[in-house]
Amino acid sequence: MIRSMAFLPGNTPNMLINGDSFGADALILDLEDAVAPSQKDSARILVRNYLRTHKDHSGTLVVRINSTDTDYWREDLQAVLPERPDCILPTKVDGADMVRLICREMEAIERACGMETGSVGLMPLLETAMGIEQAFAIASASPRVKALVLGGEDLTADLHSKRTKEGMEILYARTRLVCAARAARVEAIDTPFTDVNDMEGLRADAAFAKGLGFGGKLVISPRHIDTVNEVFSPSQEEIDYAREVLHCIAEAKENGLGVVALRGKMIDAPIVARAQQVFDAARTIYGDIF
């Protein structure tokens, strides 16, 4: 379960060194936007060394590579894939063919390094209109795909729209991506909230994304991580209700009852499914102590 994915510029040693202390569920070691062309080589070395020395990292380690329309992406993969990150985050993915191209390159590197093929996952970053329209094809293009990730800033530029805090301009993209991800049985990760100082806006935006079905959110500031983790974690009230639902269903089955009500409301299959999702998420986050 990934609630927060925090970007760490691949060319900034201090950020990389301190990344473990931020509390994010996943760290994105960035070789793309955060790194100037003149620093690409040094960033690859830093990220490679970080992966090499953090084999026991408890969270998920992801590397954002450069787009396939640049000369950098193959070198990115060749540098970092042998160090076995959990996932690669390819950028501006606009179709299944791009996923398959990246997968072929990854497989060749894995074979050359004696790695199990398919051992490193993919989290395609969808940040173009074409990518959104091809979301399901992208999500189902390879077993490597573990999540679809939304990039709202580049997307709104491609849409010729203004990026706003309210986010109505990306509502369609958000819902389309969630539907595609859930249909393909992969996770959906929301775009970051870019105002570092607006904590109330962050909470509202994260809660809205969770309500749409996203399982987590990109984070560009360490200050945002705790709030995002909190929003995408089940509340105590949600956990208590889920426990009640599952207890009622178990009791009804034991007594041979086909219909059961809780707090005056019929408990049907969708309510049970949501309760199980909450219960499973709580167990993943809190272990047996919840």
Secondary structure, DSSP 8 states (H G I E B T S, - for coil): --SEEEEEETT-HHHHHHGGGS--SEEEEESSTTS-GGGHHHHHHHHHHHHHH-TT-SSEEEEE---TTSSSHHHHHHHHGGG--SEEE-SS--SHHHHHHHHHHHHHHHHHTT--TT-SEE--EE-SHHHHHTHHHHHTS-TTB-EEEE-HHHHHHHHT----SS-GGGHHHHHHHHHHHHHTT-EEEE-----TT-HHHHHHHHHHHHHHT--EEEESSGGGHHHHHHHTS--HHHHHHHHHHHHHHHHHHHTT-S--EETTEE--HHHHHHHHHHHHHHHHHHGGG-
